[in-house]
Every structure is written in C-alpha cells, then in structure tokens.
Amino acid sequence: MTDDSSQSTSSRSSPHASASPAGPVPEAKPKPSPKEEPHSESTTEREPESGLGSGPESTQTPILEATGLDHDYGAVSVLEDVSVSLQPETVTALVGPNGSGKTTLIRALAGLHEPTDGTVAYHGPDTARQIGYLPQQPSFRPGFTVIETLQFYASLVGAPNPEPTAQAHLDRVGLADAASRPVDALSGGMTRLLGIAQATIGDPPVVILDEPGSGLDPGMSMHVFDVAAELAADGMAVLLSSHDLELVERVADEVLLLDDGQIIQRGSTVDLQRRLNADSLWDVYRNATGGDTDTVTVQGEST
C-alpha cells in the first residue's frame, strides 16, 4: 500500500529517510473548524463501539477503510475488532492513552504490517504514492542536506522539477532557512518538520501523521496542525494521532478515541461533547477513559 522509499541504500545518490513516504503540496486555504456550544443531555457511560455515531452517515466511499482489525503480539492482544473509515477532505484525529494501540493501528492503516485479522482497503486513485506516512521518530540518512533529501523523494515519485518541489515543501513547513543544513545537524523538532514535508511528496490521497507535533514548540505545533487542515482542504484524507487535545479540537473533523485496543467513542468534537455531557475534548477524554491520570495503561489481554 505504501511505497518502498524508506529502504536504505549505501549510495551517495540516495538520501532517503528511514521512516516513510512523501509529496508536493499545492497552495491551500486553512480549514475552519466549526464551534458550537455543547448540550448537556447525554450520558457519561462508556458505549460499545457499535453504537457510536456522529450524525448522518456519509454516502461517500471512504478512500481508506479498515474493517474488523485485530492485532496480536505473541500472546498479547493489542487491537480488537477496530474499524476505521477515512474520507477525503477530512482530518481524522486518533487520541487515547499511552499504550492503547494507536501506533499499531496507524502502522496497519499505512500498510507497514499485516493485522492478525481484518482488512484494510484503499479505494482512492491509482497514483505514484497512495499513502504518505510520518512515524513517531523520523530519521534520515546522514551526509545529505535537507534540500537534497527532499529532492531525492521528489525524484522517486517522478516530480518533473525535484528542486522547486522540494523547496515548496520546505516553505510550507517553515524549514526553508535550513535547506542547506545537513540532516544530521537538525534538532529533533526540525527533523520532524522535514518528516512532515517528505510525507506529502507526491500528493498522496491519504496522509498519516503519528504525533506530528511531538517535540515542537507551541507555535510550530499549531502551524503543523494548520498544515494538516490545509492538506484536507486540498482534498486529502488526513489521519493524525496526538495527545494535544486543544489542537485536535481546533482542526479535527472526526475524533476516534482508542482505549484498551478498541475505539470506544467516535464523532465530531461537538457530538462527543453532547454525548458525554462535556465542555471540552479533554472532558470527553477523561469521562470516556475513566479519568485515571495516575497510572500508565498496560495494553493487551492474553489471547
């Protein structure tokens, strides 16, 4: 499902990243997120996944669809009967406690590993790159500059002008001033920005970002989330995971709340607030997960 551009080479002409695919992004307009006062006529009970909804169902065919995903690591069950649909022009946010299975789900959707059970189907156009993916810890082959690295990715997807394409992506993520810097001299936050730039090389119809704001200052985190909204406004289906619930609330069209390997709530922020009698997405999170902030969830039951 994803391309093989993450495979390393020893050649000086292959400055690839060890983590993920990418593509050029056209100029886009920020996507406003509707705000609405929550109502209070709901329950705080944890609802079964099959009973969750977010208003009228879309009649549009999802561009990426996962059905009944299970994933086991040996005797430990990490995902259980998870179904996800990603729509074009939509930002879907995946939130949940540490260890709840978010990265396992993301990697299954990105085609980086086979689930133990269930299916993942891509329904989008036949393009050079179907899915762009940013891992939690992106890394790039040392010895190349930032611009050389992105030019390499642009050439992999057949961009006719790799250098302008690479420069446009650096401009978009705010990394233009670091174009000539070696990738091994980047800070952690700058490395993540480069990863976001390469994840959209080739204009993939689906872009999956695993913790895109991690390691960034508040202003740059907001910028990254706004870029995600712009990608959706351009027609892409964007899935991102994050613990920054304020930024999720700012840009997400749909929120998936994963806990103990299952999606326990889904819907727009407004719908979730109504359903769980909450004033914010943080309250939704706390009410749905039980509000235990003193311990780390150890995910998985023996199969």
Helices and strands as residue ranges (DSSP letters): G 49-51, E 64-73, E 76-86, E 90-95, H 102-109, E 117-122, E 131-134, H 146-156, H 162-173, G 176-178, G 183-185, H 188-199, E 206-210, H 218-233, E 237-241, H 245-251, E 254-259, E 262-267, H 269-275, H 281-289, E 301-302
